[in-house]
């Protein structure tokens, strides 16, 4: 199946939304690693507020993209979030990646490629 240019553009909106959502997750994790003077400041600090605003924007980006992108294709594109989050974990938080995670990422990538080709 050859994708038309409109589908490619709108699909890229979902991919972009997934990427910025992963960035927001990193921001929330960074905020969670800090100590705060009170419980309320854990939620009312700039990093957390900006992360939730980004999540909100990401949601609207996906909603807009579904004007053209078939519903069956959305979860496939959004699965790239696992790749982004893993990469951010390794490069930003120095998390270790094990064989189980590598196999899982390969399966996710294989699913995306198979869906794209067929």
Beta strands, then each sheet from edge to edge (+ up, - down):
end
